[in-house]
């Protein structure tokens, strides 16, 4: 089959799956041929026989996320390895990192930042790159997720600067903490998932019966461990219950929105 015929086949297969079927088909072709898009366009009459492309196209047509098929995702314009053991990075999580970096300016250069639920490692890795003097600990209950995060830390040259711990919440973290950062599971147990989300690990998605239980527990840890700052991502509809929970405990959270204008996270600073 010629490349241009593969492209037409891909567009037909993916038009109900993605708003950009041509681009995604070209990305799949580029992966299987190890070529740039410009090469694919200029060699549209070349004949190829690649079983991986047809298999990948079938997977994508079944709504499997493109990132899992390609084995990578973009975050801060950097490439990170991802697979079905970890959540796919979302653009809004870049705002979480931005907030953490901004707040860290009020801490000492050698501050200790702990990420609860590091997944693919994107948050801890970017913090290590953007805050070169801080100490970072990345915790995840999943050994599979830690394997992916360590692989990414090696790729981006910060493996030696991050302590990776397998555990729940702050298990295994024995040093004083200056900041907790987390993008924890925050989907309610019975909330239906979109077709794409169904491929992602449930451990990284569901936060309890209501969805905000893990966030509330992280707030409890922030208080009990006398941490200076807390920065969390949350669900778009969780501002009110989390705000009430904080007020009940004498805390004053500051909420922020994502690029779509939806409530997406909050940060809290210790009472002074």
N, C-alpha and C positions, 0 to 999 in steps of 0.2 A: 504494500500500500504506500502511495506517495504521502509525503509529509502534509501536503495541503488536504489530502483526503482524511488523514488522521485528525487534522484540525477540525474539519467539518464534522467528523464523527464525534469528536469531543464536545463540540458546541451543542450538537443535537442531544447528546447524553446528559449534559450538565445544565441545560437551560432552565430546568425546573428546580435545580439544586442551588444555584448561585447566580447573583446578578451580573457576574463577570465570567461567563463560561469560556469565552475565547482566551482571556488572560490565564485562567486556571489551566486550560488545556495546553497552552504554550509553556506554562511552568512545568507541567508533567512531561511534556516533550523535551524540554530543556534538561530536566533531571535525567531522563533515560538516555539521552544522546550526549549529555555533558556539554551542551552548547548554549550560547546566549540567545536571547530572543531574536536579535538582529540576524544571526546566522540562520535560524529557523525560517525567517521570512525570506531570506535571499536564496534558500535552498528548498523552496516549497515543492519542487518537482523531483527531489531525491526520493528514492524508494527505501523504506526501512522495514525491518522485521524485528520487532522488540516486544516480547511477551510481557515484560514488566509494564510497559505503557498500557496495554489492554487490561492487565490486572489492576493497575492503579486507577484507571478510568472507571472500572467497575466498582472499586471501593469508594471512589468519590461520588459516583452516581447513587450509592447506597447511603449517602450523607456522612460518610466518615470524614472528619476534618482534614483539609488539605495538609495542615501542618504535620499530622501523624503520618500521612503518606510520604511526605518529603523528608520527614525526620528532623525538621527544624522550624523555628519561628523567629520572627523579628521582634526585638524589644530595644528601644532607644537606638534604632538603626544598627543594632548588633545582632548577630545570628547566634541562637541558642539551640542546643539539641533538645528535642522533646519527643516523647512517645506516649503510649497509652497509660504509662505509669504515673504521669504527671499532668497537671492542668495546663492548658495552652495559655500563654501570656496574653493578657488583654491590654489594649492601649491605655485604658483608664488607670491601670496599675502604675503607669509611669508617673501619674499625679501623686500617688502614694509615696513613691521614691522622692519626688521633688519636695513634698512636704517634710519628709524625714530629714533630707539634706538641709533644708532651710532651718528647721528647728535645731538641728545639731550644731548650728553656729553658736548657740547659747550654752553648749556643753564644752568641756575641755577637749583638746585635740585628741587625747588618749581615752576618750569615752568608750564605754562598753555598750554596744548595741546588740540586742538579741532579736532574731526573727523567729516567730512562732509559726511553724508550718511552712518551711522554705520551698517545698515542691521542687521545681526545676532549678531553683537557686537564683533566679533572675534578680530578685530584690536585694539579697545579700551581696551578690556579685556587683551590682551597680553601686551599692553603697560603698563597697570596698574600693571601687574605681573612683568614685566621686569624693570619698572621704579617706584619703590615703593613710591617715594617722590613727584612725579609730580601730578598736578591737571589735571583731564581729563574730557572733556565735549564731549558727543556723541550726534550728531544731526541727525535726520531722519525725512523726511516729512510723513512717514507712521507710523501710530499708531500701526499697526499690526507688523511691523518690530521692533519697540521699545519694544513691548511685548516680542518678542523672545529674543532680546538683553538683556533685564532686567532679563529674566529667566536664560540666560547663565551667566550673571554677578553674580547672586545669587549662581549658581552652583559652580563657580570658586572663590567665596569668595571675590569679589571686588565690590560688588554692592554699598557699602557705599562710595567708592572712585571715582565713576563715576557719573557725573551729566547728566541725560538723558533729552533731550529737543526735543519736536516735532516741527519741523519747516523746512523751506527751506533754504539751505545754512547756513548762520550764524544768522538766525532769533532767537531772544531770548538769544543770547550770548552777554552779556553786559560788561564783564571784558576784559582787554587787553589780547591779544593772542600772545604766543611765537612761536607756531608751528601749522600749519594746516596739517592734514593728510587726504587723501581721496583716495578711490577706487571708483570713481563715474561711472555712466553709460557712456559708450563710444562707443557704437555700433551705426552706422548710421541708420536713420529711416527706410530706404528701404532695408537694408542688410538682406538677408534671414538667418533664424536661423536653426541650426541643430535640429534634432528631440528631443534631450534631452533638449536643451536650451528653446524650446517652452514651457516647463513646468515651467520655472522660471519666476518670476514677471517682466513684461515688464518695470515697473517703475525703476527697478534696472539694466536694460540692455541698453535701448536706450537713447543716449546722445544728440539727436537733428538731424537735417537734414544731417549734415556731420558727426556727432558723437563726435566731439571735442568741441562743444559749451559749455557744462558744465565745461569742463576743462579750457577753456578760461575764463569763468566767475569766476572760483575759483582763477585763476591767478590774475584777476582784484581785487578780494577781498583781496588777499595777499598784493597787493600794497596799496589799499585804506585804509586797516586796519593797515598798517605798521607792519605787522607780520614779525618776524625774519626769519622763515624758512617755506618752503612748500615742502611736499613730496606727490607725486601722482602716482598712477598706470595709465596706458594708453593702448590704442590699439597698436598692433605691427607695424601698418602702419601710426602712427600719429606723429612720431618724427619730420619730416620735417615741417609740418604746425605749430606745437607747438613751434618748435625752432624759426621759423620765427616770430611768434606772440610775443615770449619773446624778441627777438632782437629788434623788433619794439618799445618795451616798455623799452628798456635799461636794460634788465635782461639777466643773463648768466646761463641758465639751465645746469645741468649735467644729462645726461641720463644713464640709466643702463639697462642691458639685463636680461632675465630670464634664466632658466636652459637649455632651448632649443636654446639659442643664439638669441632670438628675442628681439627687443626693447620693453621694458615692463613698464618703468616708468621714472620719473625724479625728481630731487629736485632742489630747488632754495633757496639761502640765500640772505638776505637783502643786498642792496648796502651799502658799508661802505665808 
